[in-house]
Structure formats: C-alpha cells, structure tokens
Amino acid sequence: MPDRPQLAATSRTVTGKAVAHLRRDGLLPAVVYGRGTESESLSIDAHEFDLLRRHTGASTLIDLTVDGGGGRPVLVHNVQIHPVNRKPLHVDLFAVRMTEELTVEVPLVGTGSALASDNGGTLVHPVSSVKVRALPAALPDTLTYDLSPLVSFDETITVADIVVPEGVTIQAEPTEVIARVLPPRVEEAPIVPEAEVAEGEAAEGEAAEEAAEGEAVEEPAEA
C-alpha cells in the first residue's frame, strides 16, 4: 500500500442536532460516500483531522480506516466551517476507485523569482489553482511553474507554462494568465483647467500692480 496519510474513524449512529455533544467531546461528525457505495456516518478525532488538514489538500489521497478495519483511499471533498470561530463542523469524505479518473482542484505554486518585480513591479497571480483530471494515484498535491521568464512588465505566465506530471490533464485554457508583474503606479500631477490658470495669472498681475502703486505713494518725508 502506498505511504499515504492515515485517518481513523468510528461508526456513528448519532445524527442531527445531537451531534453537538460529539463536538464538545473533541469529535468531528463526518460522512464517507462514493459512486456505487452507500454513505456511512462517522466520527473522527477533531485534533487529528486538524493536523491532517495542515499537510494535505483537495487532491491528497488519504487512507481511511473505520472501526479498526482495513484502509480505503478517500479524498476530503468538503469541510463545513463555523462562521465565527472557523473550526470544522462536518467533513465529507469521498471514497475513490483507483481505476477511475477524477477531476479535482489543485493549487499552483510559482518557483524562482521574477526580475520585473525587483524593478518596482508587483507580482500578481490572477489564478491560484486549476482543475486537473487524472487517476487517483497520479493526482498531484500542487502544480509548479517558473517565474524567471517575467523579466519585463510585458511578459506573462500562462497555463501552458505549468509543469504537468505524466498522466495528468489540466482542465483550463492554455492561454489563461496565471502570473504577471504589474508596473509601479505613477502619481500624476493634477491637471488645472486653462481658465483657472488664466484667472490665477490675472490675479497675480493685479496684486503686483497694487503693490507697485503702494510703493510709489509711500515716499519718505522731507527733513
């Protein structure tokens, strides 16, 4: 059996609002289902699941054991999160068939550095993940791409630049941009309408004339 993350569970008969006491006891209600199999209600250790989530993703195969039985490969299909404390409330596990292809979302990871960002630009990632199709054993945890071609603000990285493992098909347009460097913003001076400029110049001229007249009037008194 491949060296995959392990998750132990026990069968659960408690359902509905009664599962609240399970959470108070540090357990997390879950369900496992798959094509051609009946769904099962389970309980898993909330702390162990939290540790598992830190090192796995949507495409990571996990060996699930129920009541100490044999392991079977599953994917974490959905996690219901509490809106306030952000803790998991319920977990959906999908039992996979190793001979059937799956479509899952896989995160993208840029490697290297973008020279254009060193010149004052901002590196942006319009797309952070893509859907891929592959057999369960071939599903990657992440997909990588090289940032070094971004030497100017005109360059882009597209889906076609992703390093794709053998047996994996990306379900996205090859021309879709996944990374680029935006040029620095240039603060432009406010444009003053010509009429206001003319009025300002006229006012300055009048002020200068008044000042000159005042100097002419204020002559020094004779001794």
Z-matrix of the N, CA and C atoms (Angstrom, degrees):
N
C 1 1.462
C 2 1.523 1 109.11
N 3 1.319 2 119.71 1 134.90
C 4 1.451 3 121.74 2 179.70
C 5 1.515 4 111.19 3 -59.60
N 6 1.338 5 115.36 4 154.06
C 7 1.458 6 120.74 5 179.50
C 8 1.523 7 108.96 6 -78.80
N 9 1.315 8 115.33 7 92.90
C 10 1.466 9 121.22 8 -177.27
C 11 1.515 10 109.92 9 -117.06
N 12 1.344 11 117.73 10 158.38
C 13 1.467 12 120.20 11 175.59
C 14 1.521 13 110.65 12 -58.70
N 15 1.328 14 115.66 13 146.90
C 16 1.468 15 121.35 14 -177.94
C 17 1.522 16 110.18 15 -108.49
N 18 1.328 17 115.07 16 145.61
C 19 1.460 18 121.26 17 175.54
C 20 1.518 19 108.38 18 -140.93
N 21 1.332 20 115.86 19 119.98
C 22 1.464 21 121.10 20 179.92
C 23 1.520 22 109.53 21 -97.51
N 24 1.334 23 115.94 22 141.03
C 25 1.462 24 121.43 23 179.77
C 26 1.516 25 109.66 24 -140.99
N 27 1.331 26 114.53 25 161.90
C 28 1.463 27 120.69 26 174.22
C 29 1.521 28 108.87 27 -124.00
N 30 1.328 29 115.92 28 152.04
C 31 1.464 30 119.95 29 178.36
C 32 1.521 31 109.71 30 -64.04
N 33 1.333 32 115.42 31 145.38
C 34 1.462 33 120.70 32 -177.12
C 35 1.524 34 109.59 33 -125.65
N 36 1.336 35 115.59 34 131.49
C 37 1.460 36 121.27 35 176.15
C 38 1.526 37 111.36 36 -105.97
N 39 1.336 38 115.32 37 -20.32
C 40 1.470 39 120.16 38 -179.79
C 41 1.522 40 108.49 39 -74.46
N 42 1.321 41 117.37 40 133.36
C 43 1.462 42 121.90 41 179.93
C 44 1.532 43 109.78 42 -136.89
N 45 1.324 44 115.19 43 175.57
C 46 1.461 45 120.46 44 176.68
C 47 1.514 46 112.79 45 65.64
N 48 1.339 47 116.00 46 -147.76
C 49 1.464 48 121.71 47 -177.23
C 50 1.523 49 112.68 48 -66.23
N 51 1.334 50 115.74 49 -18.08
C 52 1.460 51 119.47 50 -177.82
C 53 1.528 52 112.50 51 -68.12
N 54 1.347 53 117.28 52 -13.14
C 55 1.470 54 119.41 53 -179.44
C 56 1.529 55 111.07 54 -72.06
N 57 1.336 56 117.98 55 -9.83
C 58 1.458 57 120.60 56 -179.22
C 59 1.522 58 111.53 57 -58.16
N 60 1.331 59 116.58 58 -36.84
C 61 1.465 60 118.78 59 -178.77
C 62 1.521 61 110.92 60 -70.60
N 63 1.336 62 117.50 61 -24.59
C 64 1.467 63 119.99 62 176.02
C 65 1.521 64 110.06 63 -64.84
N 66 1.335 65 115.50 64 -43.67
C 67 1.465 66 119.41 65 -179.92
C 68 1.526 67 110.52 66 -63.91
N 69 1.335 68 116.86 67 -37.39
C 70 1.465 69 119.59 68 178.67
C 71 1.525 70 111.15 69 -64.83
N 72 1.333 71 115.65 70 -26.53
C 73 1.469 72 120.47 71 179.02
C 74 1.531 73 112.19 72 -90.31
N 75 1.338 74 116.91 73 8.39
C 76 1.465 75 119.90 74 177.69
C 77 1.514 76 114.29 75 84.51
N 78 1.336 77 116.04 76 15.87
C 79 1.461 78 120.18 77 178.58
C 80 1.523 79 110.23 78 -107.46
N 81 1.303 80 115.74 79 154.81
C 82 1.456 81 121.88 80 -177.52
C 83 1.519 82 108.87 81 -122.51
N 84 1.336 83 117.92 82 121.08
C 85 1.473 84 119.13 83 177.35
C 86 1.517 85 110.60 84 -67.59
N 87 1.321 86 115.09 85 141.86
C 88 1.464 87 121.22 86 -178.91
C 89 1.512 88 109.07 87 -146.31
N 90 1.325 89 115.18 88 166.97
C 91 1.459 90 121.72 89 174.61
C 92 1.516 91 107.74 90 -141.85
N 93 1.322 92 116.69 91 141.29
C 94 1.453 93 121.79 92 175.87
C 95 1.522 94 107.98 93 -118.63
N 96 1.318 95 115.63 94 135.60
C 97 1.456 96 121.03 95 -178.96
C 98 1.525 97 108.75 96 -149.51
N 99 1.304 98 115.58 97 166.45
C 100 1.463 99 120.57 98 178.89
C 101 1.509 100 109.97 99 -171.14
N 102 1.323 101 114.94 100 169.81
C 103 1.463 102 119.02 101 -178.50
C 104 1.525 103 110.02 102 -67.43
N 105 1.329 104 114.93 103 125.01
C 106 1.461 105 119.93 104 178.40
C 107 1.513 106 114.33 105 81.45
N 108 1.341 107 118.18 106 7.43
C 109 1.458 108 120.65 107 178.78
C 110 1.526 109 109.47 108 -127.98
N 111 1.314 110 116.25 109 151.12
C 112 1.454 111 120.58 110 177.94
C 113 1.526 112 109.92 111 -78.86
N 114 1.315 113 116.00 112 145.05
C 115 1.463 114 119.95 113 179.07
C 116 1.526 115 109.78 114 -72.87
N 117 1.331 116 115.35 115 148.44
C 118 1.457 117 121.49 116 179.16
C 119 1.521 118 108.93 117 -126.14
N 120 1.335 119 115.86 118 136.41
C 121 1.456 120 120.98 119 175.27
C 122 1.523 121 108.71 120 -87.16
N 123 1.331 122 116.28 121 131.38
C 124 1.458 123 121.47 122 -174.30
C 125 1.526 124 110.89 123 -132.00
N 126 1.333 125 114.30 124 166.33
C 127 1.455 126 122.45 125 169.37
C 128 1.519 127 107.22 126 -126.93
N 129 1.344 128 115.93 127 136.60
C 130 1.457 129 120.32 128 177.74
C 131 1.522 130 108.62 129 -130.36
N 132 1.319 131 115.79 130 156.86
C 133 1.453 132 120.99 131 179.53
C 134 1.536 133 109.04 132 -69.35
N 135 1.332 134 116.62 133 122.75
C 136 1.466 135 120.44 134 -175.39
C 137 1.517 136 112.03 135 -63.45
N 138 1.328 137 117.42 136 -39.67
C 139 1.468 138 120.76 137 -179.35
C 140 1.524 139 110.96 138 -67.41
N 141 1.337 140 116.51 139 -43.62
C 142 1.461 141 120.29 140 179.77
C 143 1.538 142 110.72 141 -63.31
N 144 1.319 143 116.07 142 -37.79
C 145 1.461 144 118.89 143 179.00
C 146 1.529 145 111.03 144 -68.57
N 147 1.324 146 116.79 145 -36.97
C 148 1.457 147 120.11 146 177.59
C 149 1.523 148 111.08 147 -62.35
N 150 1.324 149 116.72 148 -42.04
C 151 1.464 150 120.74 149 177.06
C 152 1.526 151 110.96 150 -64.50
N 153 1.322 152 116.23 151 -38.65
C 154 1.464 153 121.12 152 -179.70
C 155 1.526 154 111.15 153 -64.46
N 156 1.325 155 116.19 154 -41.49
C 157 1.478 156 120.45 155 -177.87
C 158 1.519 157 112.29 156 -62.65
N 159 1.329 158 117.06 157 -29.00
C 160 1.463 159 120.54 158 -177.80
C 161 1.527 160 112.20 159 -67.80
N 162 1.324 161 116.68 160 -21.02
C 163 1.466 162 120.44 161 -174.65
C 164 1.526 163 113.22 162 -120.56
N 165 1.305 164 117.25 163 8.09
C 166 1.459 165 120.00 164 -179.72
C 167 1.525 166 110.20 165 -132.81
N 168 1.329 167 115.13 166 163.10
C 169 1.457 168 120.67 167 177.92
C 170 1.516 169 110.52 168 -130.41
N 171 1.326 170 114.80 169 -169.35
C 172 1.462 171 120.02 170 -177.07
C 173 1.521 172 112.28 171 -67.07
N 174 1.328 173 117.13 172 -19.73
C 175 1.468 174 120.22 173 -177.34
C 176 1.527 175 112.67 174 -105.74
N 177 1.332 176 117.69 175 8.07
C 178 1.467 177 121.56 176 -177.89
C 179 1.522 178 110.87 177 -87.23
N 180 1.317 179 116.38 178 122.28
C 181 1.466 180 120.68 179 176.19
C 182 1.522 181 109.87 180 -73.34
N 183 1.327 182 115.81 181 135.70
C 184 1.461 183 122.67 182 179.94
C 185 1.522 184 108.50 183 -125.27
N 186 1.326 185 116.46 184 138.14
C 187 1.467 186 120.71 185 175.92
C 188 1.522 187 109.21 186 -88.56
N 189 1.321 188 116.06 187 112.31
C 190 1.464 189 122.58 188 -179.14
C 191 1.524 190 109.86 189 -97.45
N 192 1.341 191 115.52 190 129.31
C 193 1.464 192 120.55 191 172.77
C 194 1.522 193 108.25 192 -116.78
N 195 1.319 194 116.53 193 137.46
C 196 1.456 195 122.19 194 -178.97
C 197 1.519 196 108.89 195 -119.15
N 198 1.327 197 115.81 196 123.28
C 199 1.467 198 122.63 197 179.57
C 200 1.528 199 111.78 198 54.40
N 201 1.350 200 115.09 199 38.24
C 202 1.457 201 119.31 200 176.48
C 203 1.512 202 114.98 201 76.47
N 204 1.326 203 118.59 202 8.03
C 205 1.463 204 121.45 203 -179.57
C 206 1.513 205 112.29 204 -78.68
N 207 1.319 206 115.57 205 -168.20
C 208 1.456 207 121.13 206 -179.49
C 209 1.518 208 112.07 207 -70.84
N 210 1.325 209 115.77 208 153.93
C 211 1.452 210 120.87 209 -179.07
C 212 1.526 211 112.21 210 -79.46
N 213 1.324 212 115.37 211 149.13
C 214 1.461 213 121.10 212 174.58
C 215 1.528 214 108.67 213 -139.25
N 216 1.323 215 117.37 214 143.77
C 217 1.463 216 120.20 215 -175.37
C 218 1.531 217 111.90 216 -74.55
N 219 1.329 218 114.87 217 132.82
C 220 1.463 219 120.68 218 177.53
C 221 1.525 220 108.94 219 -137.77
N 222 1.324 221 115.23 220 163.21
C 223 1.458 222 123.14 221 170.94
C 224 1.523 223 108.20 222 -119.03
N 225 1.327 224 116.34 223 146.89
C 226 1.468 225 120.17 224 172.32
C 227 1.527 226 106.40 225 -77.68
N 228 1.320 227 115.50 226 106.73
C 229 1.465 228 120.20 227 -174.61
C 230 1.521 229 112.44 228 -85.99
N 231 1.328 230 117.32 229 -36.22
C 232 1.461 231 119.73 230 -178.87
C 233 1.522 232 109.61 231 -159.30
N 234 1.337 233 115.22 232 143.49
C 235 1.463 234 121.25 233 176.15
C 236 1.516 235 107.71 234 -127.52
N 237 1.325 236 116.28 235 118.67
C 238 1.465 237 120.58 236 176.41
C 239 1.530 238 108.42 237 -82.42
N 240 1.355 239 116.04 238 127.08
C 241 1.459 240 121.53 239 -174.51
C 242 1.527 241 110.62 240 -111.89
N 243 1.341 242 115.78 241 140.33
C 244 1.469 243 120.76 242 175.88
C 245 1.529 244 108.71 243 -65.82
N 246 1.327 245 118.26 244 133.38
C 247 1.466 246 120.33 245 -175.10
C 248 1.523 247 114.56 246 -68.46
N 249 1.342 248 117.98 247 -18.62
C 250 1.463 249 120.34 248 -176.56
C 251 1.525 250 111.63 249 -103.61
N 252 1.338 251 116.85 250 -58.71
C 253 1.466 252 118.82 251 -175.94
C 254 1.522 253 113.36 252 -88.97
N 255 1.349 254 117.28 253 -4.75
C 256 1.471 255 123.59 254 175.66
C 257 1.529 256 113.37 255 62.88
N 258 1.312 257 117.22 256 21.00
C 259 1.459 258 120.34 257 176.78
C 260 1.531 259 109.57 258 -89.13
N 261 1.359 260 117.48 259 149.43
C 262 1.461 261 120.10 260 178.38
C 263 1.520 262 111.75 261 -62.61
N 264 1.332 263 115.57 262 139.74
C 265 1.455 264 121.56 263 177.63
C 266 1.531 265 111.55 264 -108.88
N 267 1.331 266 115.71 265 -32.16
C 268 1.469 267 120.17 266 -175.95
C 269 1.520 268 108.44 267 -160.15
N 270 1.319 269 115.96 268 148.05
C 271 1.460 270 121.17 269 -176.95
C 272 1.526 271 110.21 270 -127.33
N 273 1.321 272 116.41 271 132.74
C 274 1.463 273 122.25 272 172.74
C 275 1.525 274 108.31 273 -104.57
N 276 1.320 275 116.66 274 123.71
C 277 1.461 276 122.65 275 178.01
C 278 1.522 277 109.14 276 -111.32
N 279 1.319 278 116.23 277 135.81
C 280 1.459 279 120.99 278 -178.56
C 281 1.518 280 109.62 279 -108.83
N 282 1.329 281 116.53 280 118.14
C 283 1.464 282 121.80 281 177.84
C 284 1.525 283 109.32 282 -78.78
N 285 1.322 284 116.33 283 122.21
C 286 1.465 285 120.90 284 -174.55
C 287 1.524 286 110.96 285 -100.48
N 288 1.319 287 114.13 286 157.74
C 289 1.459 288 121.50 287 170.79
C 290 1.522 289 106.63 288 -106.42
N 291 1.306 290 116.68 289 122.45
C 292 1.451 291 121.30 290 -172.30
C 293 1.521 292 113.50 291 -64.83
N 294 1.326 293 117.20 292 -13.68
C 295 1.469 294 120.16 293 -178.99
C 296 1.527 295 112.39 294 -100.49
N 297 1.329 296 117.06 295 3.14
C 298 1.465 297 120.48 296 -179.21
C 299 1.523 298 110.48 297 -116.49
N 300 1.337 299 116.38 298 133.57
C 301 1.456 300 121.03 299 179.85
C 302 1.531 301 111.39 300 -68.71
N 303 1.330 302 115.37 301 150.01
C 304 1.454 303 122.13 302 178.76
C 305 1.529 304 109.53 303 -126.91
N 306 1.316 305 115.80 304 154.93
C 307 1.463 306 121.40 305 173.01
C 308 1.516 307 108.05 306 -114.19
N 309 1.334 308 115.92 307 120.66
C 310 1.462 309 120.86 308 -178.08
C 311 1.528 310 109.54 309 -137.20
N 312 1.330 311 114.94 310 164.12
C 313 1.463 312 122.04 311 177.23
C 314 1.526 313 108.84 312 -90.43
N 315 1.346 314 115.32 313 129.59
C 316 1.461 315 120.20 314 -178.47
C 317 1.530 316 109.12 315 -123.24
N 318 1.333 317 118.18 316 130.64
C 319 1.470 318 120.49 317 179.97
C 320 1.519 319 112.26 318 -70.38
N 321 1.351 320 115.75 319 150.54
C 322 1.458 321 122.97 320 178.48
C 323 1.523 322 109.67 321 -101.21
N 324 1.337 323 115.61 322 143.16
C 325 1.463 324 121.03 323 -179.94
C 326 1.529 325 108.69 324 -132.20
N 327 1.343 326 115.72 325 121.29
C 328 1.458 327 120.47 326 176.78
C 329 1.520 328 110.41 327 -84.31
N 330 1.351 329 117.01 328 139.27
C 331 1.461 330 121.72 329 178.93
C 332 1.518 331 109.43 330 -119.43
N 333 1.329 332 116.20 331 156.89
C 334 1.455 333 120.09 332 -178.43
C 335 1.519 334 110.73 333 79.98
N 336 1.329 335 115.52 334 -162.38
C 337 1.468 336 120.47 335 -178.44
C 338 1.515 337 110.34 336 -132.92
N 339 1.324 338 115.16 337 152.42
C 340 1.463 339 122.35 338 178.92
C 341 1.521 340 108.63 339 -100.43
N 342 1.336 341 117.60 340 114.54
C 343 1.462 342 121.99 341 -177.46
C 344 1.523 343 111.64 342 -59.43
N 345 1.334 344 116.34 343 -36.56
C 346 1.461 345 119.88 344 -178.29
C 347 1.526 346 112.05 345 -61.80
N 348 1.315 347 117.45 346 -30.96
C 349 1.470 348 119.85 347 178.97
C 350 1.514 349 111.44 348 -72.22
N 351 1.343 350 117.14 349 -23.91
C 352 1.466 351 120.57 350 176.86
C 353 1.524 352 111.31 351 -75.05
N 354 1.326 353 116.52 352 -14.23
C 355 1.457 354 121.15 353 179.98
C 356 1.529 355 112.04 354 -99.20
N 357 1.325 356 115.74 355 26.77
C 358 1.458 357 119.98 356 176.28
C 359 1.507 358 115.13 357 97.14
N 360 1.339 359 117.56 358 -2.64
C 361 1.460 360 120.66 359 -179.41
C 362 1.521 361 112.21 360 -82.04
N 363 1.331 362 115.65 361 169.89
C 364 1.466 363 122.16 362 179.69
C 365 1.521 364 109.51 363 -115.92
N 366 1.323 365 116.49 364 120.29
C 367 1.460 366 121.56 365 178.59
C 368 1.520 367 109.50 366 -76.33
N 369 1.331 368 117.34 367 124.62
C 370 1.461 369 121.49 368 179.82
C 371 1.525 370 109.47 369 -124.58
N 372 1.328 371 115.07 370 152.27
C 373 1.464 372 121.96 371 -179.60
C 374 1.532 373 108.20 372 -124.89
N 375 1.317 374 118.91 373 89.56
C 376 1.468 375 120.83 374 -179.95
C 377 1.513 376 113.51 375 -59.27
N 378 1.331 377 116.90 376 -28.03
C 379 1.465 378 121.89 377 -179.79
C 380 1.522 379 108.04 378 -126.44
N 381 1.328 380 117.39 379 126.10
C 382 1.472 381 120.94 380 -178.22
C 383 1.524 382 113.03 381 -106.19
N 384 1.322 383 117.58 382 -9.33
C 385 1.463 384 120.74 383 178.82
C 386 1.525 385 109.42 384 -157.37
N 387 1.326 386 115.88 385 160.10
C 388 1.461 387 121.64 386 177.61
C 389 1.521 388 109.31 387 -137.72
N 390 1.318 389 116.20 388 156.86
C 391 1.453 390 120.86 389 174.68
C 392 1.521 391 109.11 390 -85.25
N 393 1.324 392 115.46 391 137.74
C 394 1.459 393 121.01 392 176.95
C 395 1.521 394 109.15 393 -129.21
N 396 1.327 395 114.59 394 157.32
C 397 1.465 396 120.69 395 177.07
C 398 1.522 397 108.45 396 -125.02
N 399 1.339 398 115.23 397 131.03
C 400 1.462 399 120.13 398 -178.83
C 401 1.518 400 109.19 399 -168.24
N 402 1.323 401 115.86 400 167.77
C 403 1.458 402 120.26 401 170.71
C 404 1.531 403 108.40 402 -66.38
N 405 1.323 404 118.32 403 149.72
C 406 1.465 405 120.47 404 -176.65
C 407 1.527 406 114.04 405 -51.54
N 408 1.324 407 117.23 406 -40.58
C 409 1.460 408 119.98 407 -177.73
C 410 1.521 409 112.61 408 -69.13
N 411 1.328 410 117.49 409 -19.09
C 412 1.464 411 121.21 410 -177.53
C 413 1.522 412 113.02 411 -99.50
N 414 1.326 413 117.52 412 -2.01
C 415 1.463 414 119.93 413 -178.14
C 416 1.527 415 110.77 414 -64.87
N 417 1.325 416 118.34 415 124.59
C 418 1.469 417 120.20 416 178.19
C 419 1.523 418 111.40 417 -82.09
N 420 1.336 419 116.05 418 150.77
C 421 1.461 420 120.20 419 175.48
C 422 1.526 421 110.48 420 -74.33
N 423 1.345 422 115.97 421 -36.33
C 424 1.460 423 122.44 422 177.70
C 425 1.525 424 108.78 423 -144.34
N 426 1.321 425 115.81 424 164.36
C 427 1.460 426 122.50 425 172.24
C 428 1.528 427 107.84 426 -123.71
N 429 1.326 428 117.22 427 139.36
C 430 1.458 429 120.69 428 -174.88
C 431 1.523 430 111.38 429 -113.56
N 432 1.322 431 113.94 430 158.55
C 433 1.463 432 121.48 431 173.20
C 434 1.522 433 108.31 432 -148.66
N 435 1.336 434 115.95 433 154.72
C 436 1.460 435 122.37 434 -175.37
C 437 1.522 436 110.67 435 -90.96
N 438 1.335 437 117.01 436 130.24
C 439 1.456 438 121.94 437 -179.54
C 440 1.531 439 113.28 438 -88.78
N 441 1.327 440 117.74 439 -11.45
C 442 1.461 441 120.13 440 -173.28
C 443 1.534 442 114.87 441 -61.53
N 444 1.349 443 120.97 442 -26.65
C 445 1.472 444 118.54 443 177.07
C 446 1.527 445 114.21 444 -65.04
N 447 1.326 446 117.92 445 -12.52
C 448 1.464 447 120.68 446 -178.71
C 449 1.527 448 109.86 447 -81.11
N 450 1.333 449 115.81 448 71.46
C 451 1.461 450 121.65 449 -178.19
C 452 1.524 451 111.74 450 -92.52
N 453 1.328 452 117.67 451 -13.35
C 454 1.458 453 121.39 452 178.52
C 455 1.520 454 109.21 453 -142.79
N 456 1.325 455 115.10 454 170.58
C 457 1.467 456 119.85 455 -178.85
C 458 1.525 457 112.11 456 -74.42
N 459 1.316 458 117.86 457 -9.47
C 460 1.465 459 121.46 458 -179.96
C 461 1.524 460 112.66 459 -90.11
N 462 1.329 461 117.46 460 -13.35
C 463 1.464 462 121.37 461 -177.11
C 464 1.527 463 111.08 462 -83.42
N 465 1.329 464 116.36 463 150.37
C 466 1.466 465 122.02 464 175.78
C 467 1.533 466 109.91 465 -138.20
N 468 1.313 467 114.98 466 156.12
C 469 1.469 468 121.99 467 172.19
C 470 1.522 469 106.49 468 -109.12
N 471 1.325 470 117.12 469 130.57
C 472 1.458 471 121.53 470 -177.68
C 473 1.532 472 110.49 471 -117.37
N 474 1.309 473 115.04 472 174.88
C 475 1.467 474 121.22 473 178.49
C 476 1.531 475 110.62 474 -56.52
N 477 1.324 476 116.53 475 -33.60
C 478 1.466 477 120.56 476 -179.62
C 479 1.525 478 112.45 477 -63.40
N 480 1.342 479 118.38 478 -18.09
C 481 1.466 480 122.11 479 -178.76
C 482 1.521 481 113.07 480 -90.24
N 483 1.330 482 117.69 481 -2.28
C 484 1.464 483 120.90 482 -179.61
C 485 1.528 484 110.31 483 -71.77
N 486 1.320 485 115.66 484 138.45
C 487 1.462 486 120.80 485 175.12
C 488 1.526 487 107.77 486 -77.94
N 489 1.344 488 116.56 487 113.20
C 490 1.463 489 121.44 488 -174.70
C 491 1.531 490 110.08 489 -107.30
N 492 1.340 491 117.77 490 121.57
C 493 1.473 492 119.87 491 177.97
C 494 1.530 493 111.22 492 -65.95
N 495 1.303 494 115.24 493 159.84
C 496 1.462 495 120.94 494 178.49
C 497 1.525 496 110.35 495 -63.32
N 498 1.319 497 116.12 496 136.57
C 499 1.453 498 120.86 497 178.84
C 500 1.507 499 114.46 498 87.91
N 501 1.343 500 117.00 499 2.67
C 502 1.466 501 121.72 500 -178.87
C 503 1.517 502 109.63 501 -114.04
N 504 1.329 503 116.88 502 133.36
C 505 1.460 504 122.26 503 177.29
C 506 1.517 505 108.96 504 -118.51
N 507 1.340 506 116.16 505 128.64
C 508 1.461 507 120.36 506 178.65
C 509 1.518 508 109.63 507 -85.23
N 510 1.314 509 116.38 508 131.42
C 511 1.458 510 122.59 509 -179.94
C 512 1.534 511 110.09 510 -97.09
N 513 1.333 512 116.40 511 64.93
C 514 1.468 513 121.23 512 -179.42
C 515 1.519 514 108.54 513 -156.40
N 516 1.332 515 116.30 514 159.90
C 517 1.458 516 121.43 515 179.11
C 518 1.525 517 109.97 516 -68.33
N 519 1.334 518 118.02 517 130.86
C 520 1.476 519 120.64 518 -179.15
C 521 1.517 520 113.45 519 -59.72
N 522 1.342 521 117.66 520 -26.20
C 523 1.469 522 120.84 521 -177.02
C 524 1.528 523 113.25 522 -88.21
N 525 1.323 524 117.89 523 -1.70
C 526 1.465 525 120.00 524 -178.45
C 527 1.532 526 110.40 525 -66.88
N 528 1.329 527 116.52 526 128.80
C 529 1.462 528 121.84 527 -177.16
C 530 1.521 529 110.08 528 -76.97
N 531 1.341 530 115.89 529 130.51
C 532 1.459 531 120.57 530 179.79
C 533 1.525 532 112.03 531 -114.60
N 534 1.339 533 117.38 532 -15.47
C 535 1.469 534 120.23 533 177.83
C 536 1.522 535 109.56 534 -160.01
N 537 1.323 536 115.09 535 145.03
C 538 1.457 537 122.04 536 175.25
C 539 1.527 538 108.23 537 -162.69
N 540 1.328 539 115.96 538 167.81
C 541 1.461 540 120.76 539 178.47
C 542 1.520 541 108.25 540 -115.82
N 543 1.330 542 116.01 541 123.49
C 544 1.455 543 121.26 542 179.14
C 545 1.523 544 109.41 543 -87.79
N 546 1.333 545 117.99 544 139.01
C 547 1.466 546 120.46 545 179.05
C 548 1.516 547 110.81 546 -67.46
N 549 1.341 548 116.84 547 156.22
C 550 1.476 549 119.17 548 179.02
C 551 1.519 550 110.85 549 -65.32
N 552 1.305 551 115.14 550 147.62
C 553 1.462 552 120.37 551 178.99
C 554 1.516 553 109.99 552 -75.60
N 555 1.337 554 115.02 553 136.85
C 556 1.459 555 121.15 554 179.49
C 557 1.517 556 108.23 555 -107.87
N 558 1.335 557 115.66 556 121.90
C 559 1.456 558 120.19 557 179.37
C 560 1.530 559 109.45 558 -77.11
N 561 1.313 560 117.19 559 119.22
C 562 1.451 561 121.65 560 -179.93
C 563 1.529 562 110.29 561 -93.52
N 564 1.355 563 115.23 562 142.75
C 565 1.460 564 120.25 563 177.19
C 566 1.515 565 109.26 564 -67.87
N 567 1.324 566 117.87 565 142.06
C 568 1.465 567 120.06 566 -179.82
C 569 1.529 568 111.13 567 -62.73
N 570 1.318 569 116.35 568 139.86
C 571 1.458 570 122.37 569 -179.80
C 572 1.523 571 109.35 570 -87.46
N 573 1.329 572 116.03 571 121.31
C 574 1.458 573 121.01 572 179.99
C 575 1.523 574 108.76 573 -95.45
N 576 1.326 575 117.93 574 126.59
C 577 1.469 576 120.24 575 179.35
C 578 1.526 577 111.38 576 -55.79
N 579 1.357 578 116.16 577 146.69
C 580 1.464 579 121.29 578 -177.93
C 581 1.526 580 111.73 579 -59.38
N 582 1.325 581 118.12 580 -35.99
C 583 1.459 582 121.26 581 -179.07
C 584 1.521 583 110.63 582 -61.65
N 585 1.360 584 116.15 583 -41.33
C 586 1.458 585 119.43 584 179.73
C 587 1.517 586 111.18 585 -68.10
N 588 1.345 587 115.93 586 -36.55
C 589 1.460 588 119.72 587 178.05
C 590 1.518 589 109.89 588 -62.60
N 591 1.352 590 117.27 589 -45.08
C 592 1.464 591 121.98 590 -179.38
C 593 1.522 592 110.78 591 -62.16
N 594 1.362 593 115.71 592 -42.53
C 595 1.458 594 119.17 593 179.25
C 596 1.522 595 110.82 594 -63.94
N 597 1.311 596 116.71 595 -39.24
C 598 1.457 597 120.36 596 179.99
C 599 1.517 598 111.72 597 -65.53
N 600 1.346 599 115.56 598 -42.34
C 601 1.456 600 119.09 599 179.25
C 602 1.520 601 110.81 600 -64.88
N 603 1.351 602 117.20 601 -39.43
C 604 1.461 603 121.27 602 179.33
C 605 1.521 604 110.29 603 -64.04
N 606 1.318 605 117.01 604 -42.08
C 607 1.464 606 120.76 605 179.90
C 608 1.515 607 110.83 606 -63.63
N 609 1.347 608 115.90 607 -39.97
C 610 1.454 609 119.34 608 178.78
C 611 1.524 610 110.68 609 -64.53
N 612 1.372 611 116.44 610 -38.36
C 613 1.469 612 120.61 611 178.75
C 614 1.509 613 111.46 612 -63.74
N 615 1.331 614 117.20 613 -43.55
C 616 1.461 615 121.05 614 179.69
C 617 1.524 616 110.91 615 -63.86
N 618 1.316 617 116.81 616 -41.22
C 619 1.462 618 120.43 617 179.70
C 620 1.518 619 110.97 618 -63.20
N 621 1.346 620 115.48 619 -38.83
C 622 1.465 621 119.24 620 179.69
C 623 1.518 622 110.91 621 -66.46
N 624 1.353 623 117.90 622 -40.26
C 625 1.470 624 121.69 623 179.57
C 626 1.521 625 110.37 624 -64.21
N 627 1.357 626 116.79 625 -43.54
C 628 1.461 627 120.19 626 -179.94
C 629 1.526 628 111.13 627 -62.45
N 630 1.315 629 116.02 628 -38.65
C 631 1.465 630 120.07 629 179.29
C 632 1.513 631 110.58 630 -65.18
N 633 1.360 632 116.52 631 -40.40
C 634 1.467 633 120.45 632 179.99
C 635 1.515 634 110.65 633 -65.62
N 636 1.331 635 119.75 634 -41.69
C 637 1.467 636 123.80 635 178.70
C 638 1.518 637 111.03 636 -62.25
N 639 1.327 638 115.89 637 -40.16
C 640 1.460 639 119.52 638 -179.99
C 641 1.515 640 111.89 639 -64.16
N 642 1.338 641 115.80 640 -38.51
C 643 1.450 642 119.12 641 178.64
C 644 1.528 643 110.63 642 -66.36
N 645 1.368 644 117.24 643 -35.88
C 646 1.464 645 120.47 644 -179.03
C 647 1.513 646 110.67 645 -68.30
N 648 1.322 647 120.19 646 -35.02
C 649 1.457 648 123.60 647 -177.16
C 650 1.531 649 110.61 648 -73.81
N 651 1.331 650 116.45 649 -40.55
C 652 1.449 651 121.04 650 -175.47
C 653 1.523 652 110.61 651 -80.12
N 654 1.355 653 117.33 652 73.07
C 655 1.463 654 121.71 653 177.48
C 656 1.523 655 108.92 654 -87.07
N 657 1.323 656 118.72 655 149.49
C 658 1.471 657 120.62 656 -178.71
C 659 1.497 658 111.18 657 -67.75
N 660 1.339 659 119.97 658 142.05
C 661 1.473 660 124.19 659 -179.36
C 662 1.528 661 110.24 660 -72.07
N 663 1.396 662 115.18 661 146.94
C 664 1.461 663 119.83 662 -179.93
C 665 1.521 664 109.81 663 -76.24
N 666 1.324 665 114.96 664 146.67
C 667 1.462 666 119.98 665 -178.90
C 668 1.514 667 110.67 666 -74.49
